[in-house]
Amino acid sequence: MQQVTIHAAKTNLSKLIEAAVNGEEIVIAKGSKPVVRLVPITRGAFRIGLLAGRLGAIPDFFEPMDAGDLDLWEGGR
């Protein structure tokens, strides 16, 4: 664990961020009292098809509409 003062953190912020990203624990202190811990944000893996199978049937927008739906779409009653 590395503890630095606020002044030192402002001066070396990019180095401290890099250290935190590499797994080092960084604590920022006000005087000698620890107040903040600098930790990297963990990102989850992006997954395609997250809702696959949960949405039901999806219409095929390239298929022709039937006559009744087409009439309603074009403003008929």
N, C-alpha and C positions, 0 to 999 in steps of 0.2 A: 504494500500500500504506500502510495506517495501522497504526502500532505503538503499543500502549498498555500501561501497567503493569497488574498484577493489580488493584491498588487502583482505578485508573481504570476498568478493565473492570467491576468490581463496582458502581461508582457509576453507570456509563452503559450497563449491559448491554442494555437495550431499544433504545437508539439504535444500539449496535454491531450488534445482531441485524438491525435494519432496514437498516443500511448493507450488511451481508453479503448479505442477501436481494436488495438492489438491485445486487449485482455487485461491490461494493468488497471488496478483500482486507483482512481484519483479522487482525493478529498480536498475541497477548498475550504479554508478556515478563515475566520475573522479573528485576527490576532492568533491566539492558540486554540480557539474554540472551533471545532469542525461544524460547518453549516450546510455544505452541499457536497453531494457525491456525483462525479461525472461518469456517466455510463453510456455505452453505445445503444442505439435503438436497434432492436432485433427485428429483422424483416422475415415474415413468413414466405414460404415458397408460393409463387403464383400458380394457381391451378386452373386450367381451362376445363370447362364442363362442370363447374361447381354445382349447378342445379340440374344436371342431366337426369332425366327420369322423374323430375318433381313437378314439371310444368304442364304435363299432359300433352295433348296433340297440338302441334304447331302448324298453322295453315301454310300451305305452299303458295306463296304470292305470285309465282310464275304460272300457275294453272289458271285457265279461264274461269271466270265466275259463272255461276248458273244464272239463268235469265231473271229470276225473282230478285236475287241479290244485286245484280247489275242494275235493275230498274230502281231499286231503293237507293243505290249509290248515286245514280244520276238524277235523283230528286223525284222519281215517280212514287206513286202511292199504291 
